[in-house]
Amino acid sequence: MHAELILVHPFREGNGRLARLLCLLTALQAGLPPLDFSPMLGRGRCIYIGGIHAAMGWDYRPLAAEFEKIIVRSKQRAAANTL
């Protein structure tokens, strides 16, 4: 869903923010903690952009791997905050 929304690019501005917001909403509906998108910042942004480029060719694996890291990190942070 994230990659497709980014690739469609329906708005002049805010497409990335909207895509992250929809991912956050989907994660919360699935019972996951709030997602921590900080791995997509800084040097991680290049990996994220590479994942988007791969999705243009129907290869969602790189982006899925990044989201897996985000979910694991978010679960770890949520668990640490409940101790």
C-alpha positions in Angstrom: 0.0 0.0 0.0 2.8 2.4 1.0 4.8 2.0 -2.2 1.7 2.2 -4.5 0.5 5.5 -2.9 4.0 7.0 -3.2 4.2 5.8 -6.9 0.7 7.2 -7.7 1.8 10.5 -6.1 -1.8 11.9 -6.0 -0.9 15.2 -4.3 1.5 18.0 -5.0 2.9 17.8 -1.4 2.5 15.5 1.5 2.4 12.2 -0.2 5.1 10.6 2.0 3.4 11.9 5.2 0.1 10.6 4.0 1.6 7.2 3.2 3.2 7.0 6.6 0.0 8.0 8.3 -2.0 5.3 6.5 0.7 2.8 7.5 0.4 3.9 11.1 -3.4 3.6 11.0 -3.1 0.1 9.4 -0.6 -1.0 12.0 -2.7 0.3 14.9 -5.8 -1.5 13.5 -3.7 -4.7 13.4 -2.9 -4.3 17.1 0.7 -3.2 16.5 2.2 -0.3 18.5 2.7 3.1 16.9 5.3 2.8 14.2 8.7 4.5 14.6 9.7 5.7 11.2 13.1 7.1 12.3 15.0 4.4 10.4 13.8 6.0 7.2 15.6 9.3 8.1 19.2 10.2 7.5 21.2 7.4 5.8 18.1 5.1 6.0 16.3 7.4 3.6 18.6 6.2 0.7 17.5 2.6 1.5 13.9 3.7 1.7 14.1 5.5 -1.7 15.8 2.4 -3.2 12.9 0.3 -1.9 10.5 2.7 -3.6 12.5 2.4 -6.9 12.4 -1.4 -6.6 8.6 -1.3 -6.1 8.4 0.5 -9.5 9.5 -2.8 -11.0 7.0 -4.8 -8.8 9.8 -5.9 -6.4 8.4 -5.1 -3.0 11.0 -7.1 -1.0 13.4 -4.2 -0.2 10.6 -2.0 1.1 9.1 -4.9 3.0 12.4 -5.6 4.7 12.6 -1.9 5.8 9.1 -2.1 7.2 9.9 -5.3 9.0 12.8 -3.4 10.7 10.4 -0.6 11.6 7.9 -3.0 13.1 10.5 -4.9 15.1 12.0 -1.6 16.4 8.5 -0.2 17.2 7.6 -3.4 19.2 10.9 -3.2 21.1 10.4 0.4 22.0 6.8 -0.3 23.1 8.0 -3.2 25.2 10.7 -1.1 26.8 8.2 1.6 27.7 5.9 -0.8 29.5 8.6 -2.1 31.8 
